[in-house]
Amino acid sequence: MVAVPASAADHDHRAKRPSVEISRVQYDSPGRDTRSNRSLNKEWVEITNNTRRAVNLDGWTLKDEDGHTYTFRHYRLDGRATVRVHTGQGRDTRHDVYQDRRNYVWDNRSDTATLRNDHRRFVDSESWGHHRHGGRH
């Protein structure tokens, strides 16, 4: 048996934050749903890299329950950085990318945003309201 200092032992029992996670979702665009590009871009999902190292998100996907899928192309998320994935149209930057859609993606009442890596492996999800798979999140 190996003796482990109390602080290290306590650290092992804490919930570990995922390396990359869905950190925030603005699924209900503020104001009236006018489907204007401005309104569409006020609907977004934030993806955060909790590590010090950059993560290549090329080929990663963000998907809703209806199958609407955004695929990251040639995007590298810096360490300890966040990118906001907007629904509407715009010019991609280091901190904001755009799905270039003309309709809302995220259901205001209930939905699930699912992030998968380039090997289609589950990375993280965020649900709200009463979603199709039963129960409340």
Stockholm file with secondary structure:
# STOCKHOLM 1.0

chainA/1-137         MVAVPASAADHDHRAKRPSVEISRVQYDSPGRDTRSNRSLNKEWVEITNNTRRAVNLDGWTLKDEDGHTYTFRHYRLDGRATVRVHTGQGRDTRHDVYQDRRNYVWDNRSDTATLRNDHRRFVDSESWGHHRHGGRH
#=GR chainA/1-137 SS CCCCCHHHHHHHHSCCCCSEEEEEEECSCSSCCCCCHHHHTTSEEEEEECSSSCEECTTCEEECTTCCEEECCSCEECTTCEEEEESSCCCCCSSEEECCCSSCCSCSSSEEEEEECTTCCEEEEEEESBCTTSSBC
#=GC SS_cons         CCCCCHHHHHHHHSCCCCSEEEEEEECSCSSCCCCCHHHHTTSEEEEEECSSSCEECTTCEEECTTCCEEECCSCEECTTCEEEEESSCCCCCSSEEECCCSSCCSCSSSEEEEEECTTCCEEEEEEESBCTTSSBC
//
